[in-house]
Amino acid sequence: MTSYASFHDLEGASVFITGGGSGIGAALTEGFLAQGAKVAFVQRSDASGFITEMSGKYAHDPLFLPCDITDIPALKDAMDKAAQAHGPITRLINNAANDSRHKVADLTVEDWDACQNVNLRPHLFTAQTAAPMMKAAGYGSIVNFSSISYMMGMAGMAGYVTAKAAVTGLTRALARELGPDQIRVNALMPGWVLTRRQMELWATPEDLAAHLERQCLPEHLEPGDIVDAVLFLSSQASRMMTGQAMVVDGGVAVTG
C-alpha cells in the first residue's frame, strides 16, 4: 500500500520518527514524505538500503540519524540535528518498539528495565525535547504507539504489554500538560501488523488463522494500513483531538 490520503498542512512539516527505517516505521516515513513533509528518523539498525530506495522519490529525501533510543542523550542530540536540518519539529511519532516474547518466570530485573527503556522511556523524553519547539511554533502533534496487546491481556510478553499500557497513560498525562501550548498528544493502537519481523518470528499458519477469526474484517493488517491514521492524527484535520487512543486492528478490540 503506497497510496495515502492527502493532508495538505503536512507539506513542509518537520517530522521526527523513531524506528522510521523498517517495518511500520518505514511505511510511516514514506507516508509523510508523500505529503511533502521533511522527515528525520532514528533507529539502531542500518537503514541505508531504505534511504537508497527513498532517494529522489519525493520532494525531500529522509534524514537517517543512527541512534539507540535507549541512549537518551544521543536521542535528544539526534532530535536537535533533525531540527537544524528541517526546522523545529512539529510532528513527533514515537513508533520504535521491541515486542520480543518472554516468560514471566525467565525475566530478570535487567530484562524488565531493558523492555521499558525501549518501549516506554523514549516516549517521555522525545516529547520533553520536542515540546519547546512545538510551543515556539504555536502548535504540534505527538503520536505515541501503544498496542491492543494490553487490552487483550496477551501472555508471553509481560514487559511489552505493561509498557504499552503505560504509553496510553503517558499520552493522557502529556495531553493535559502540553495542551495549553496547542500541543496535541494521542496514542495509536495497532493490532497485529504483519511486518517482515512478525512473519519471520511468530506468524505461524495456525496463529494467523486464529487471529483472523478475532477480527471483524477478514484481512490481515500490513504496515501501510497504519499510515493514514497517523497522518490524520498529525494533521490539523484532527486539531481538536487529544488524549485519545485510536485503534486500528481490523476490529479485534472494542472501545467506547
N, C-alpha and C positions, 0 to 999 in steps of 0.2 A: 504494500500500500504506500504510494508516494504522492497521492493527490489529497490535499488538505483543504479545509475551509479557509477563507481569507479573512484576516483581521488586520485592517489597514493601519491601525495605530501601532502595530508591531514593526512596521518598516523603519529601519534605522535604530531600533531599540538596542540597548546594550544588555545582553543576556548572559548569565553565568550558570552553567550546568555542571553538577558533579556526576562523574561517571558517564560523560557525554560521548564516548567514542565507541561504545559497543552495546549490544542488546537494545533495551528500551531507550537508553541514553542516546545512542546513535540515531535512532528514529526521531527523538526529540530535537537533537541538534539539526538534523536535516529539515524537520518541520519548521523550526524557527528561521533557518536560512531561506527556506522557500517563501517566507513572509517578507524577506528583505532585511531581517534583523542581523545584528553583529553578534556572533556567538563565540564565547570563550568557554572552554571546558577543561576539567581536570580528571585524571584517572591515573592509577598506579601502573597499569599495563600499557604497553606500547600501542599507540593509535595512529602510527604513521601510514598504515595502509588505508585507514578510513580518511585521513587527511588527503591522501592522494586521490581517492575516489571523489571527494567533495571539491577538490581544487578546480576552480574555473566554472563550476556547475551553476553557481548562483552569483548574485551581485557581490557578495562578500564571502571570502574563504573563512572557515573556522580557525580559531586560535587554540592550539593544543598546548596546555601547560602541565607537563608531567608532575604528579603530586600524589603522595599518600595522604588521604583525607584524615587519617588518624593523627597526623602531624599538624596540629592546629596552627602554629606559627607559619609553617610552609603553606597551608591552605589560605591563610589571610594574605600572605605575600602574593600568592597566585591571583587572588581577587584584586589586589592593588595593581598588579601588572595588567589584568584584564581591563580595569578602569582606565589605566594610562593609554591602552591601545584603542579602546572603543568608547571611552567616556564613562561617566558614573553608571554603575549597574542599577538598572531599574526593574529588571526581572531576574529573579533567583529561583532556580529549580534544584531542590535537594533530592536527587534521584539515586545516587550511588547507594548500594546495599550489598550485603552478603548473607544469603539465606542457606548457608551450609547446614546440613542436618546434624543433630547431636542428641544423644540420650541424656536425660537428667542425671542419671547415675554416673555418667562419664565426665560431667562438666567440672572443671577446676575454676578457681577464682580468676585465674588468668584468662581462661576461655570466656568466662562471663564478661569480664571487663573488655576483652577484645571485641566481643559482639556488640556491646553498647558503644564502643569507640568508633565503630564503623556505621552502625545503623541508627544512632541517635545523637551522639555528641556533636557531629559536624553541623547538624541542622540548626542548633542554637548559635554556634559561633560564626557560621556564614551569615545568618540573619543579623547578628550583632555587628558584623563588618559592613554589610550592605545597607543597614538601616540609615546611617548618616548620609549616605549617597542618595538614597531614596527621599529622605526628608528634604535635602537640599534641592532635589529635582521637583518636589511638590507632590510626588506620588510614587508608588511602587507596588509590585506584586511578588509574593513569595509562595511557591507551591512546594509543599513537603510531601514526599512519597511515603505513605503509610501502606497498609495492606489489609485485605479482608481476612488474612490468616488469623488475626486475633479475634475477629467476630465469629469465626468458625471454630475457634478453640483447637487449632491444629496441634497434634503431638509431634514429637521428634525434632522440635526446633524452638525450645522454650525461650532461649535468649533472643532470637529474632522476633518471635511473636510478642514478647514483652516490650522490646524496643519499638515495634510498630504501633502497639497500643499507646506507648508514651509519646510517639510522634503526634498522634491525634491530640493528646492533652497539651503538648507543647504548642501546637498550632493554635489552639484556642487561647492560650495564655499570651502568645505573641500577637494575635489578632487584637486582643483587648488593649495591650500595652502600646502597640505601634499604630493603632487605628487613628488616634488624634493627629498623626502626621500624614494621613492619607495613604498609609501602607497597609495593603490587604494581605492576609495570610490564610491560605486554605490548604487542605490535605487532599491528595488524590489517592484513592484506594483501589489499586488494580486487583483483578482476580488472577488466575493462573495464566500468565502470558508466556507463550511458547518461544522463548529465545533459544539460541543455539545451546547455551549453557543448560537450560532446562531439558532440552531434548537429549543432550549427551549424558546427563547425570541422573535424571529422575523420571522422565516421561516414558514409563513402560506402557505397552498397549493396554494393559489392564487398568492402570491408573488413569490414563487418558479417557478411556471409555467410562469409567466410574465418575470422573469429574464432569464429563459432558452430560451425564444424566442429572447432575445437580443444577446445571444451567437451564434457564428458560429458553435461551437462544441456542440452537443446536450447531454451534460453530465455535471452534477454539479461538482464543484471542492471540493475535500477533502483535509485535511491538508497535506497528503503525496504528493499531486500534486505540492506543492510549494518547496519541499526539493531539488530536483535535480538542480533547477535554483539557489538556494542559495549555494549549493555545488560548482557549476560551477563558480559563482562569487567569491567564497572564494578560489578557486584553482588557481594555476598558468596556468591552461588551458585558463583563461581569463586575462592573465598577462598584456595585452595592452588595457584592457577595464577599463575606469574610468570616473567618472562624468556622467554616463549613468543611465537611468531609464528603467528597464526591466519589461514588463507587462506579467503577467501570469493570464489570466482571461477567457480562453475559446473563446476569440475573440469578446469581447464587445467593448473595447476601441481600437481605431486605432491610431498608431503612425507613424511618418515619413511623 
